[in-house]
Amino acid sequence: MNASATLRGDVNGDGVFSAADIVAFSKYILGSRDVPKYPDAGDMYADNVLNVYDVIVMRMELIKAPETNIIRVTNTEELKAALANAKAGDEIVLAEGEYIYSGSTPKGRTFTGEAEGTETAPIILRSENPDNPSIISGTTLEHHYALTILGDWWELRDLKITNASKGIIVDNSNYTKIINCEVYNIGTEGIHLRDNSSYCLVESCNIHDTGVTTPKYGEGIYVGSSKSTTEYGYKCDYNIIRNCQIGPNVGAEHIDVKEYTTGTLIEYCTFDGKGMKGENYADSFVDLKGNDCILRYCIGYRNGEANINRAFEMNKLDEGWGQNAFIYSNKAYMDTPTNSKGKKMVFLNSWDCTETVWDNWIAYEDGELVSCDNEEDQWTYYNCNGLTYGDSSMEENLPR
């Protein structure tokens, strides 16, 4: 894990730097067998050594950390005002209920956060009751974005996002986190990390019923922008998508990582293929077009969806892109050995791209998983001309 991709000091990975992190980290460096989730985030002394000096800096940082300003919201107008007036350290807490946007929609945006948080004082937008999440609703499936974040260091937690053309749009925003949110009943894509948004995290989200009005643009999670798009910055790098449930009824790919992006990490996600429409070449769970992507510990279920013709794919959309992926420890339940085009149902389809693979598994009609990684069977499972077989020893040397 690249410590820069998570909150500094947040060794237990709960999204908050607190006294609990100091306790966990102190036990760890004293030899406890309980290893925190992100021990490297405890390198507060920044010397690449984890020791008592880091604990000292952690204590100093926590003492001087700014106090959180709690802003309680009960209706749409209060939410709009809280977002408009937000500042670093604000925690906007939504009472139970539905917040339906009304009023003008500049540039197609409804609820919008433009302020800048900081590493030690992010701006948090969350439900008061995670067991009964607040609902942020747009106005129509044909138009507008339900929630747009334009500043750095935001945290969106325990929310439901629905009834808009696009669900959550993150534009020119770095280090923003979207955690435990449900995005559904959306006209096009569910979550889009766009316009030079890097080091963001999408974790433990449930995304389904996207592309309701326009299936060909109905991706669950979309990273970056196509080269045919010129109005947004392409540099959306080192974003993490983790532990998400995506599908059913996601119109296009569950995750689409565009060309000109670098270092996207996708891990521990589950894909339900039922309801994919197959338009605009969308016929796999994940499509990787950027460089240095990592896809690992994910499970895909075709669930009888005839529009899914391969589990995963890579594509070279421009010279030098679609290269150096690491794809390992994934499982794909594909129902049938032959796809709707009459070709082999492969685990990975890739041409003129480069990827390293190991420990991948596929199942067909009997549901029994078989290894994809016998080199003599490459073309049965990997339709790739730039393939390299690796092994688990390579994982520790990956950038995260």
N, C-alpha and C positions, 0 to 999 in steps of 0.2 A: 504493500500500500504506500503510495506517495503521500507523505504527511502534508504536503501543500494542498492536497485535494480534500482535506478534512480540517476541522477547526483546531487551531493550535492549542495544545493542552488537553483536547478531548480524547483521552486515551480509552475511555469506555464506550465511545461511539454513540452517545445518546444525543448528540447535537448541541450540547451545552458544556462549556468549561466551568467546572464547579469543584467544590471541596471533595466530592466523590471521586473525581479524577486524581486528586492528590493522594487520597487514601489508596486507591487501586495501584497507582504508579509506585508509591512508596513500598507497598508490599511486594510488588514485582521486582524492584531492584534489590530488595533484601532477600530474594530467592524464593518467593511464593510460587507454587505451581499454577496458580490462577493467573494466566497471561491475559492482560487486558486486550480488547479488540484491536486497538491501534497503538501499540507501545511507542512507535516512532513519533507519534504526535506529542510525546512527552519530552522530546529533545529541545527543551526551552532555552538551554544554554547555547544551542546551535553549534555543537562541536562534533556531532555524529557519535557521541558517546552518551549512554543512558546511565546517569549516576545521581548522587545526592545534590550536585550542583543544579541539576534540572529541577529537583524538588524545591530548592531555595528560590529559583526564579519563578516557579509555579505559584508559590505562596505570595511572593511579591506582586505578581501579576493579578492574582485574585483579590488581594487587598485593595489594589488601585483600580480594579474593574469598575466601570460606571454602574450606577444603580439603574435597574430596569424601571421604565415608566409604563405602568399598566394603564391601558385605555380600553374601557369596556364599551362594547357596541351592542345595541339592541335593535337597530333598524337600518334600512338602506341609506338614508341620508347621513346617519352617524358614521356608517362605514365609509361612505364617500369622503366625508370630512376627515376621518382618521387617516385615510390613505393620502389625502391631499396635504395634510399637515404633518405627516410622519417625519421622524428624525431618528438618528442613530440611538439605539437603546430602547426604542418604543416596543411594547408588546401589545398588539391589538387583539383583544379577546372577544370573540363573537358569541353572544348568547345563542341558545338553541333557536332554530327557526330557519326560514328561507329569506334570502336577501336578493330581491329581484330588481335588476337595474332599471332606472328610469332617467330620462334627461338626454342631453346631447351626447354624441359618441364621436369625439375627435379621432380621426384616423381609424375609425372602426373599433376603438377601444371602449369598453364599459368600465368596470372597476379597474383602477390603475394605480400602481405604486411607483413613483419616480424618485423618491428620496434615496440617499446613499446610507447604508449601514456601514459598520466597520467590523473587523475581525473579532474584536472584543465586545462590540456593541451592535450586533445584528438587529435588523428590524424583523420582528416576529408577527406573523398573522396566523391565528389559530382558533380552533373551536374551544369554547369553554368546557364542553363535555365531549371528549373523544368517542364515548360510547354512543352518542347521538349527534353526529357531526352537523355543524351548520352548513347550509346549502347556499352557494354563491351561484346565481343564475343570470344568464344573459337574457336577451329579449326574443331571439328567434334563431332557429337552426340555420337559416340562410345568411345571416349577417352578424358581424361583430365578434369580438373576443370576450370571453367571460371574465378573464383575469389576466392582466398584463403587468409584468415587472420590468422596470427600466433601470433600476439602480443596483449597485453591488450589495452583497451580504444581506440578502433577505432569507427568511425561513417561513415556508408555508407548511402548516401542520394540521392534520386531522380535519380536512375540509372535503366537502363534496362540491364538484364543479360541473355544471350542466347547462343545457339549453342555449347553445351559442354555435356560431359557425366554427370557431376554434376554442379550445378549452383554456389551457394555460400557455401564454406566450411569454418567453423570457428573452428580452431584446437588450443587447449591449449591457448585459448584467453578468458579473463574475462572482463566483463563490455563493451563488444562491442555492438553497436546498428546498426540495419539494418532498415532503415526508408524510407517508400514511394518508394520502389523498385519493379520493375516488373521482375519476373523470369519466363521464358517460353521457349518452344522448347528445352527441356533438356532430355538427354537419360535416366537418372535415377532420383535421388532425386533433388528437387529444392534448398532447404536450409538445411544444416546439421550443427547443433551445436554439436561438437564432441570433443573427446580427452581432457577431463577435462576442458571444457569451461562452466563457470558459470556466473550468474548475467548478462546475455546478454538479449537484447531486440530485438524482431522482430515486427515491428509496421507498420500498414497501407500499407502492401505489397500486391501485386497482383500476385498470383502464379497459373499458368495454363500450360497445355500441358507438363507434366512431365512424365517420364517413357515411352518416345516415342520409345526407342529401347528395353528397358527391363522393362516392366510394373510392375513386381513383386517387383522391387526396386524403384518404381516411386513415393515415398511419396512426398507430397508438402513440409512439414517441418518435419524433423527428429531430435529428441533430444536424444543424447547418442548413445550407441552402444549395439548390441545384445551380450548376454553372450557367444555366439559362436565365437565372434570376440575378439582376444587377443592383437592386435597391438595398440589399443587406450585405453586411460584411460576412465573409466566408469563414473567418478564423474562429471556430467553435471547438476548442481543444481541451483535452484531458477532462472530459465530462464523464460522470459515473452513473450508470443505470443499474440498480441493485435490488434484488428481492422483490421484483414487481410481478403482479399477475396481470397479463395482458390478453384480452379476449374473454368471451367470444364476441362475435359480430364487430370485429375490427375490419373495416372495408379494405384497407391496403396492408402493407407489411406491419407487423407488430412493432418493429424498430427499423428505421431507415437512417443510416449514417451516411451523410453525403460526402462527395468529393471535396477536397480542400480542408477537411478536418483531420486532426491528428490526436491519437491517444485515447480514443473512446474505450471505456471499460464497461462491459456488459456481463453481469454475473448473477447467479442464483435467481434467475427469472423463469417464469412458467408461461408458456404460450398456448392458448386454446384457439385452434385454427378455424373452428366452426364459424361460418358467416363471412369469410374473406371473399371478396367479389371477383378478384382476378383481373381487374382493369388496370391499364397503364403498366403492364408487366409485373404486377404485384402477385407473386405466386410462391412466396417463401415466408418463413417466420421473421427472418432478419436478413437485411441486405446491407453489406458493408462496402462502401466506396471510398472511405478515407484511408489514411495510413496508420500503421502501428496500433490497430484495434486489437482488443482482447475480448474473446467471447468464451466464457467458461461456466461450468456448473449450471447450465440451463437445461430445461426440459420442454420439448415441444410435442403437442398432441394435435395431429391432423384432424382427428375426430370425424373422419369420413368426408371432409371438405374437398370436393373434386377440383377446386381452383388452386389448391396447393400442390405444386409439381416437384418440389424439392424442399428439404428442410431449411437449409441455409444457402446463401450465395454471396459471392463477391463480384463486383463489376468495376472495370477500368473505364471511367468516363472521361479522363483526360490523362495525358502523358505524365507518368510519375506517380499516379494515384491508384488506390486500390492495392497497396503493397504492404508487406510485412505484418500480416495478421497472425495472431496466435489463437488457435481454436482447439479447445481441449476440454475433456471431462464433461461433455454434453450428451444428452440422450434425446432421441427423436422417435416417436411412435407414429409411424406413417401409414398404417392400415393395409397397404398394398405394395408389392414390389414394382408395379407399373403405374406410371402417372397417366393423367388424362390425355397426354400427347402420344401415348403408346411407347414412351421411353422408360428407362430404368428410374426408379424413385431413389435418387441419390441423397446422401447426407449433405454434401456440399457441391455446389456448381460454381466454378470459377474459371475464367479464361484470361490469360495474360496478366494475372494477378499473382502475388506470392503469399504463401501462408505456410505455417508450421502447425502440424496437427498431432494429437495423441489422445488416447483414452476416450474416444468417441464411440457411441453405440447407437444402433438403429434397430427398430422392430417393425415387422410387417404384419400380415393378417393374423398370425398366431399370437402376436403380442410378446414374443420372446426376443429379448435383446441379444444382438450379436455384435461383436467387435468390428469396427470399421478399419482397424489399423494393421491388418495383414498386408504387407506391401504387394504381394502377388495378386491381391484382390482390389488394387487401387481403383480401377475403373468401374468396379461394381458399386463402390460407395463414394468415391471422390472423382467427379468429372472435372479435373483440374490439371493444367499443364505446367503449373509452377509450384507444385506441392513438395514439401519437405516433411518427413516424419521425425518427430522429436520424442522427448520423454519427460517424465515428471521432474527430473533434475534441472530442467531449464526454467521452471517456474520461479525459483528463488532469484534468478538473474533478470527477470522481467522488471520494467520500470516501476511497476506497482503490483 
